[in-house]
């Protein structure tokens, strides 16, 4: 990062990819409002970051799919730090299920968190950035499942493909305000959640051309580039970080 101190909101950042993004941004001096649905995860994440950096960071626990909470989160970031420069809509939910028996309740929850949460966070953030008058950057977390079919993930993959189209469409809406919008699409990644599956790393190492799944640092580095001043002329794009998997796309099944 270059220039003045920046402020970022990162949703779904209590662990995994979101936490590593927050940590690496904090190392570079970015002030962080870290959101997670789980208050304990959010507080522990902030503590771990502050043990490594001197950057100001605050936790703000709550449901990033809730429209009222989204505005509260932005208001908190602005009142505490004075501005809002970077917003990373990382929160998402994966509810596996066979298409023929997938429930309306599961579908609604996936769409509320993954799509509505991201859409209205982007909307509220963009309005704040326009008010400030100096632009900003939005970053959405998509997935390789938005590019390639994956068993039992029809609703989830639909939501992730939609996020990429949202980023592209917002170029038309927000470029005049000097706001960039990009998306990162992780492939198989070693996180606290995936490591519960003892076969996950072995399976994805076999079918990933580079021979291993990504680490959270691999994804975070891509995000850091897209939200940095080095990428200020990049907008409406999706960066896939998957070790080459979408080029060949063998199924883990």
C-alpha positions as CSV (number, residue, x, y, z in Angstrom):
1,X,0.0,0.0,0.0
2,X,1.1,3.5,-0.6
3,X,0.0,7.0,0.5
4,X,-2.2,7.8,3.5
5,X,-3.4,5.3,6.0
6,X,-6.3,3.3,4.6
7,X,-9.2,1.7,6.3
8,X,-10.7,-1.7,5.3
9,X,-13.8,-3.7,6.2
10,X,-13.4,-7.4,5.8
11,X,-16.4,-9.7,6.3
12,X,-16.2,-13.4,7.3
13,X,-12.7,-12.8,8.6
14,X,-12.6,-14.7,11.9
15,X,-10.6,-17.5,10.4
16,X,-9.3,-18.9,7.1
17,X,-8.8,-16.8,4.0
18,X,-10.5,-13.7,5.5
19,X,-8.3,-13.7,8.6
20,X,-5.1,-14.0,6.5
21,X,-6.3,-11.1,4.3
22,X,-6.8,-9.0,7.4
23,X,-3.5,-10.0,8.8
24,X,-1.5,-9.2,5.7
25,X,-3.3,-5.8,5.2
26,X,-2.6,-4.9,8.8
27,X,1.1,-5.8,8.3
28,X,1.0,-3.1,5.6
29,X,-0.5,-0.6,7.9
30,X,-4.2,-0.8,6.8
31,X,-6.7,-0.1,9.6
32,X,-9.1,-3.0,9.9
33,X,-12.7,-3.5,10.9
34,X,-12.9,-7.3,11.1
35,X,-16.3,-8.9,10.8
36,X,-17.4,-12.4,11.6
37,X,-20.7,-13.9,12.6
38,X,-19.0,-15.6,15.5
39,X,-18.0,-13.0,18.1
40,X,-15.4,-15.2,19.7
41,X,-13.7,-15.8,16.4
42,X,-13.8,-12.1,15.6
43,X,-12.2,-11.2,18.9
44,X,-9.6,-13.9,18.8
45,X,-8.7,-12.9,15.2
46,X,-8.2,-9.3,16.3
47,X,-6.0,-10.4,19.2
48,X,-3.8,-12.5,16.9
49,X,-3.4,-9.6,14.5
50,X,-2.5,-7.1,17.2
51,X,0.0,-9.5,18.6
52,X,1.9,-9.2,15.2
53,X,1.3,-5.6,14.3
54,X,0.8,-2.1,15.7
55,X,-2.1,-1.3,13.3
56,X,-5.5,-0.3,14.7
57,X,-8.0,-3.1,14.3
58,X,-11.5,-3.6,15.7
59,X,-13.9,-6.5,15.7
60,X,-17.5,-6.1,14.7
61,X,-19.4,-9.3,15.0
62,X,-22.7,-9.9,13.3
63,X,-24.5,-11.2,10.2
64,X,-23.1,-9.7,7.1
65,X,-26.1,-10.9,5.2
66,X,-28.4,-8.6,7.3
67,X,-29.0,-5.3,5.6
68,X,-29.4,-3.2,8.8
69,X,-26.2,-4.7,10.2
70,X,-24.3,-3.8,7.0
71,X,-25.0,-0.1,7.5
72,X,-24.0,-0.3,11.1
73,X,-20.7,-1.9,10.2
74,X,-19.9,0.9,7.7
75,X,-21.0,3.6,10.2
76,X,-18.7,2.0,12.8
77,X,-15.7,1.9,10.5
78,X,-16.2,5.6,9.6
79,X,-16.8,6.8,13.1
80,X,-13.8,4.9,14.5
81,X,-11.3,5.4,11.7
82,X,-12.6,8.5,9.9
83,X,-13.0,7.0,6.4
84,X,-13.6,3.9,4.4
85,X,-11.2,2.9,1.5
86,X,-11.3,-0.8,1.0
87,X,-14.2,-3.3,1.4
88,X,-13.7,-7.0,1.0
89,X,-16.9,-9.0,0.9
90,X,-15.4,-12.3,1.9
91,X,-18.3,-13.8,4.0
92,X,-20.0,-16.7,2.4
93,X,-21.9,-19.8,3.2
94,X,-21.7,-23.3,1.6
95,X,-24.7,-25.5,2.0
96,X,-24.1,-28.8,0.0
97,X,-27.2,-30.6,-1.3
98,X,-28.5,-32.6,-4.2
99,X,-30.3,-30.4,-6.7
100,X,-33.4,-32.5,-6.8
101,X,-34.0,-32.3,-3.1
102,X,-32.4,-28.9,-2.2
103,X,-34.7,-27.0,0.2
104,X,-36.0,-23.5,-0.3
105,X,-34.7,-22.7,3.2
106,X,-31.1,-23.7,2.2
107,X,-31.4,-21.8,-1.1
108,X,-32.6,-18.6,0.6
109,X,-29.8,-18.7,3.2
110,X,-27.1,-19.1,0.5
111,X,-28.5,-16.3,-1.6
112,X,-29.0,-14.0,1.4
113,X,-25.4,-14.3,2.6
114,X,-23.5,-14.7,-0.6
115,X,-25.5,-12.5,-2.9
116,X,-27.7,-10.0,-0.9
117,X,-24.9,-9.5,1.7
118,X,-22.3,-8.7,-1.0
119,X,-24.7,-6.6,-3.1
120,X,-25.9,-4.4,-0.3
121,X,-22.4,-4.1,1.3
122,X,-21.1,-2.9,-2.0
123,X,-24.0,-0.5,-2.3
124,X,-23.6,1.0,1.1
125,X,-19.8,1.1,0.8
126,X,-19.9,2.8,-2.6
127,X,-22.2,5.5,-1.2
128,X,-19.8,6.2,1.6
129,X,-16.9,6.3,-0.8
130,X,-18.7,8.7,-3.1
131,X,-19.5,10.9,-0.1
132,X,-15.8,11.0,0.7
133,X,-15.0,12.0,-2.8
134,X,-11.7,10.1,-3.3
135,X,-12.7,6.8,-4.7
136,X,-12.0,3.4,-3.2
137,X,-11.9,-0.3,-4.0
138,X,-14.3,-3.2,-3.6
139,X,-13.3,-6.9,-3.7
140,X,-15.7,-9.9,-3.8
141,X,-14.8,-13.5,-3.0
142,X,-16.0,-15.8,-5.6
143,X,-15.0,-19.5,-6.3
144,X,-13.8,-21.8,-9.0
145,X,-17.2,-23.3,-8.7
146,X,-18.5,-20.2,-10.4
147,X,-16.6,-21.4,-13.5
148,X,-16.8,-25.2,-13.3
149,X,-19.6,-27.6,-12.3
150,X,-19.2,-29.2,-8.9
151,X,-21.5,-31.9,-7.5
152,X,-24.0,-30.8,-4.8
153,X,-23.2,-27.1,-5.2
154,X,-25.8,-25.9,-7.7
155,X,-27.0,-23.0,-5.5
156,X,-23.6,-22.1,-4.2
157,X,-21.9,-22.1,-7.6
158,X,-24.8,-20.0,-9.0
159,X,-24.2,-17.4,-6.3
160,X,-20.5,-17.2,-7.0
161,X,-21.0,-16.8,-10.7
162,X,-23.4,-14.0,-10.0
163,X,-20.9,-12.2,-7.9
164,X,-18.5,-12.1,-10.8
165,X,-21.2,-10.6,-13.0
166,X,-22.0,-8.1,-10.3
167,X,-18.4,-6.9,-10.3
168,X,-18.4,-6.5,-14.0
169,X,-21.7,-4.6,-14.0
170,X,-20.6,-2.2,-11.3
171,X,-17.8,-1.0,-13.6
172,X,-20.5,0.9,-15.5
173,X,-22.0,2.3,-12.3
174,X,-19.0,3.2,-10.2
175,X,-16.0,4.0,-12.5
176,X,-17.0,7.7,-12.7
177,X,-16.5,7.8,-8.9
178,X,-13.0,6.2,-9.1
179,X,-14.2,3.1,-7.4
180,X,-12.7,-0.2,-8.6
181,X,-14.4,-3.6,-8.2
182,X,-12.7,-6.9,-8.7
183,X,-13.2,-10.5,-7.7
184,X,-10.9,-13.3,-6.5
185,X,-11.9,-16.9,-7.2
186,X,-10.1,-19.4,-5.0
187,X,-9.8,-23.0,-5.8
188,X,-9.2,-25.7,-3.2
189,X,-7.6,-24.0,-0.2
190,X,-6.3,-25.4,3.1
191,X,-8.3,-23.7,5.8
192,X,-9.5,-24.7,9.3
193,X,-12.7,-26.0,7.7
194,X,-11.2,-28.1,4.9
195,X,-8.5,-29.6,7.1
196,X,-11.2,-31.3,9.1
197,X,-11.4,-33.6,6.0
198,X,-8.4,-35.9,6.3
199,X,-8.5,-36.7,2.6
200,X,-8.9,-33.1,1.4
201,X,-5.2,-32.2,0.9
202,X,-4.3,-35.6,-0.6
203,X,-7.3,-35.6,-3.0
204,X,-6.7,-32.0,-4.3
205,X,-3.0,-32.4,-4.5
206,X,-3.6,-35.3,-7.0
207,X,-5.9,-33.3,-9.2
208,X,-4.3,-29.8,-9.1
209,X,-1.8,-29.3,-11.9
210,X,0.7,-27.5,-9.5
211,X,0.5,-30.5,-7.2
212,X,-1.1,-29.0,-4.1
213,X,-4.1,-26.9,-3.0
214,X,-3.6,-23.3,-2.1
215,X,-2.8,-21.9,1.3
216,X,-4.7,-19.0,2.7
217,X,-1.6,-16.9,2.1
218,X,-1.8,-17.7,-1.7
219,X,-5.3,-16.2,-1.8
220,X,-4.5,-13.3,0.4
221,X,-1.6,-12.2,-1.8
222,X,-3.9,-12.1,-4.8
223,X,-6.4,-10.0,-2.8
224,X,-3.7,-7.6,-1.6
225,X,-2.6,-6.9,-5.2
226,X,-6.2,-6.2,-6.4
227,X,-6.9,-3.8,-3.5
228,X,-3.6,-2.0,-3.7
229,X,-2.5,1.0,-5.7
230,X,-0.6,-1.3,-8.0
231,X,-4.0,-2.4,-9.4
232,X,-5.7,1.0,-9.6
233,X,-6.3,0.5,-13.4
234,X,-7.8,-2.9,-13.0
235,X,-11.6,-3.2,-12.5
236,X,-14.4,-5.6,-13.4
237,X,-12.0,-8.6,-13.4
238,X,-11.9,-12.0,-11.7
239,X,-8.5,-13.5,-10.7
240,X,-8.7,-17.3,-10.4
241,X,-6.2,-18.7,-7.8
242,X,-6.5,-22.5,-8.2
243,X,-3.1,-24.0,-9.1
244,X,-4.4,-24.6,-12.7
245,X,-7.4,-26.7,-11.7
246,X,-10.0,-24.9,-13.8
247,X,-7.8,-25.5,-16.9
248,X,-8.3,-29.2,-16.6
249,X,-11.1,-29.6,-14.0
250,X,-10.9,-33.2,-12.9
251,X,-13.6,-33.9,-10.3
252,X,-12.6,-34.7,-6.7
253,X,-15.2,-37.4,-6.9
